[in-house]
Amino acid sequence: MPFVKIAAKKGVEPSRMLGVETNGQKILLANLDGAYYAMGNTCTHMGCMLSDGDLIGEKVKCACHGSEFSLKTGGVVKGPAKKPEPTYLVKIEGDQIMVDV
């Protein structure tokens, strides 16, 4: 799939995350000290939006039931979720953040 523009760099401050939707995919975009990561935004446990939760270092904590996912790998760090989140390649073009979805 081609890379799609999903946000401007200035729209995602360091240590912040943002939920976006593109090409029918709900994506969580996060800025970890200037490095951008993208993964699925729908918790694999009960379907809550991860962007409503907390960014704790390199982990995203779901606001609904406390599942934690690695932002870098999408893997489950702490349940009750058992399935990982999909992750997406990110690239920067000028001031735009692009994701391969």
C-alpha positions as CSV (number, residue, x, y, z in Angstrom):
1,M,0.0,0.0,0.0
2,P,1.2,3.6,-0.5
3,F,2.0,5.9,2.3
4,V,-0.8,8.3,3.2
5,K,-0.6,11.7,5.0
6,I,-2.3,11.4,8.3
7,A,-1.1,14.5,10.3
8,A,1.3,17.4,10.5
9,K,4.3,17.0,12.8
10,K,3.2,20.1,14.8
11,G,-0.2,18.3,15.5
12,V,1.5,15.6,17.6
13,E,3.7,17.1,20.3
14,P,6.4,15.0,22.1
15,S,4.9,12.5,24.6
16,R,1.5,12.9,23.0
17,M,-0.8,10.6,20.9
18,L,-3.6,11.2,18.4
19,G,-6.3,9.0,17.0
20,V,-6.8,9.3,13.2
21,E,-8.8,7.3,10.6
22,T,-7.6,6.8,7.0
23,N,-8.5,4.3,4.4
24,G,-11.0,2.7,6.8
25,Q,-8.3,2.1,9.4
26,K,-8.3,3.5,12.9
27,I,-4.8,4.4,13.8
28,L,-3.0,5.6,16.9
29,L,-0.2,8.0,16.2
30,A,2.3,8.9,18.9
31,N,5.4,11.0,19.2
32,L,8.2,9.6,21.5
33,D,10.8,12.4,21.7
34,G,10.6,13.2,18.0
35,A,10.2,9.6,16.8
36,Y,6.7,8.8,15.5
37,Y,5.0,5.4,15.8
38,A,1.7,4.2,14.5
39,M,-0.4,1.2,15.5
40,G,-4.1,0.1,15.7
41,N,-6.3,2.4,17.7
42,T,-8.9,-0.2,18.6
43,C,-8.1,-2.2,21.7
44,T,-8.1,-6.0,20.9
45,H,-9.8,-6.7,24.2
46,M,-13.1,-4.9,24.0
47,G,-12.7,-2.4,21.2
48,C,-12.2,0.8,23.1
49,M,-10.2,3.6,21.5
50,L,-6.6,3.5,22.7
51,S,-6.2,7.2,22.0
52,D,-8.6,7.8,24.9
53,G,-6.1,6.1,27.2
54,D,-2.6,7.1,28.4
55,L,0.8,7.2,26.9
56,I,3.3,5.9,29.5
57,G,6.8,5.9,28.1
58,E,6.7,3.5,25.2
59,K,3.4,1.9,26.3
60,V,-0.2,2.8,25.6
61,K,-2.7,2.0,28.4
62,C,-6.3,1.4,27.4
63,A,-8.7,3.6,29.4
64,C,-11.4,0.9,29.5
65,H,-9.8,-2.1,31.2
66,G,-6.1,-1.2,31.6
67,S,-4.6,-3.4,28.9
68,E,-1.1,-2.1,27.9
69,F,0.5,-2.3,24.5
70,S,4.0,-1.6,23.3
71,L,3.9,1.3,21.0
72,K,7.0,0.1,19.1
73,T,5.8,-3.5,18.5
74,G,2.1,-3.5,19.1
75,G,2.6,-6.4,21.5
76,V,0.5,-6.9,24.7
77,V,2.6,-5.8,27.7
78,K,-0.3,-6.3,30.2
79,G,-3.7,-7.9,29.8
80,P,-6.6,-8.5,29.8
81,A,-5.9,-8.1,26.0
82,K,-4.3,-11.2,24.5
83,K,-3.9,-10.2,20.8
84,P,-1.4,-7.6,19.7
85,E,-2.2,-4.4,17.8
86,P,-1.1,-4.1,14.2
87,T,1.7,-1.6,13.6
88,Y,2.3,0.6,10.6
89,L,5.5,2.0,9.0
90,V,5.8,5.7,9.5
91,K,7.8,8.2,7.4
92,I,8.2,12.0,7.5
93,E,8.0,14.1,4.4
94,G,8.7,17.8,5.2
95,D,6.3,18.6,8.1
96,Q,3.9,15.7,7.2
97,I,3.6,12.4,9.0
98,M,2.8,9.6,6.6
99,V,1.8,6.0,7.4
100,D,1.8,2.9,5.2
101,V,-1.8,1.5,5.5
